[in-house]
Amino acid sequence: MKLNPNFTDQELVEMILTKNRQNMAITLLYRQYYGVLENYILQNSGSSDDAADIIQEVMLIFVQMISEGKFRAESSIKSFLYSICRNLWITELRKRKSSAARHEKYEERTEKVDSDVSESIAKTESLKYIMGLFQELGDKCKQILQLFYYEELPMKEICEKLDFSSEQVLRNKKYKCLKSLIEKTQASPQVYQNLQKALRHE
């Protein structure tokens, strides 16, 4: 089926809210905005693989926010997606910087002990919570999400480890797993917020 690229923002929002047209809307969003979102990540220390992973999450979050009525017409879809992408990528860069700093400056962690302990406990609780949700998705989804979000393995390595035929096949599976995970939390905004924090190691 040939897709019309000239839908208005409002029409795209209505398509996303219509279950049997949601996938079509997401396909159109990818076609229209993938390039600009990818360029942002490439220009800010990211790779094409980083862009593919981040943009996948951007689309999931955008669909979720529309479902919750959090998209306002005064912002264009383009600027809204760009904002989500920017926030996700900044969070990812901070996470990477933090991970590198842990390896390089272990001996400097003598201050703020109480604060660090509290953060560690919070992260442990978030991990327990999110792993409980992973269990409900089945073994394959659990493996993919755990390796990607918590062991922070690159897609190429996960692909080899789990014997996927290609990275694109793996990305498609990860997208479906993450979408199912988000759908399980739609009934509770607080649960959804906890999920987002756990995935971002906040």
N, C-alpha and C positions, 0 to 999 in steps of 0.2 A: 504494500500500500504506500503510495506517495504521500509524504508528509508536507503539509503547508507550513513554510517557515515564517509566515507573516501573522501569526496569532498575536493579539495584544496581551499585555501582562495580565489583565483581568481574565481573559479567556484561558490563559495558561493556568491561572489559579483555580478557575472553575474545573478545568480538566483534572488537575491534581486532586481536587475534592471528589471527583467522580471515579470510583475505584476502577471501572473498566476502561478508563481513559488515562489513568495515572502513568502507566508505562510509556504511552505515547508522549505525554507531556515531558517526562524525564528525558526521553530520547531527543526531543526538540531542545531542551535546556542544554544538554550535552553539546549538540551541534552548534548552538548559538554562542555559548559562553565558555566552552572548554579552552579555546585558544587564549582568551584574555586571562583566565584564571591560571592556566599553565605558565604564561609569560611572567605573571607576578612571582610565582614560585621559582622559576628558572633565574629570574633577576635577583632573587634574594637567597642565594646559596643552596637552592634545591636542584634536584634532577628530574628527568622526565618520569621516572618511577615514583618519586616523591609526589609529583603533581597528580599522577593517576590515582594514588591512594588518598590524597587529601581531597581531591575533587569528588571522589566517590562519597566521602563523608559529608562534604558540603551539600551534595544533593539529598542525602538522607536527612540531614538536619533541616534543610529547607522544606522538604515535604512534611516533616514532623511539625515545624513551626506554622506552616499553613494549616495543617490539621487542627492545631491548637488555637487558630485565629490570631497568631502573633505577627503576621505579615500585614503591614499597613500600606495602603495605596500611595501614600505620599512618597514612598521610596520606590524606585524602579527595581525590577527583579535583578537587573545587572548589578546595581550598586549593593543590593542586599546580598547577593551571592558573593560579591567581591569582599564585602565586610566579613561574612562567615569564613571565607577562604583565608583572609588576612589573619583573623583571630586564631584559626586552627593552626596556621603555619607558624605564627609567633609562639604559640604554645608548644608546638613540636620543636622549634629551635631552642626554646628554653629548656625543654626536657633533655635534648641532646647535650646542651651546654652543661646542664646539671650532672648528667651521666659522666661526661668527660672530666668534670671537676672532681667527682668522687674518686676517680681513678688516680688523679694527679695530686690531690691535696688531702689525703686521708689524715695526715698527721696534724692538720690545722683545725681539726674539729674539736677544740677544747672549750669553745664558748657556746652559749645558748644550748646547753645540754638538755634542759627541761623542754625547751621548744622542739628540739630535734626528736626527743623521745615521743612527745605528743604527736608529731607529724608521722613518725614511724607507726605508731599505734593506729592512727587514722587510716594510713595507707593499707595496713594489714587488714583492718576491718572492711575497707572498700574492696580489697582483693577477695576476701571471703564472700562478700556479697555478690560480686560480679561472677565469681566462679560458680556460685549456686545457680545463677541464671544461665551460664554456659552449659551446665549439666542438662538443662531442659531442651537444649538445641540438638543434642546428639553428639556422638564422639567426633565426627569429622569437623563440625563447626567449632566445637570446643577446642580441638587441636589448632585449627587455623587462627582463631581469635587469641588464644593463649600465646601462641608463638609470635604473633604479630604485635600484640599490645603489651605483653608482659616480658617476653624474652627478647622483644625488639629485633627479631631476625628479619633480614631483607626478604622481599618476595621471592627472589631467585632461590635462596636457601630453603625457604618453606616449600617451594615448588618441588625441589629435589627430595627434601625430607619426607614429604607426604605423597610423593610419586604422582604429581599432576602432570598432564601432558604439555602444558604451557603456562606461562605466568598469567596470560589473559584468562584462561579457564579458571585459574586460582582466584584471580580478582573477581570474576563473576560469582564464584561460590562465596567468597568473603562478603561481597555485597549482599547476597541473599541471606547469609547468616546474620549480618549486622542489621539488616532490615527486619528480620524475624525477631531479633533481640529487642529492637526499639518498639516493635508492635506489641510485645509482651508487657511493655511498661507504659503504654499509652493511657491506660485508665488512671494512672497516678502521676501527676506532675512531679511530686517529690521523688518518687522512685526513678523517674526519667532523669531528673537532675543528678541523683546519686550515680546513675549509670554513666552519664557524661563525665562526671568527675573521676569516676573509677577508670574509665578508658583513657583519660588524659593524665592520670596519676596525680590529680590535684589533692 
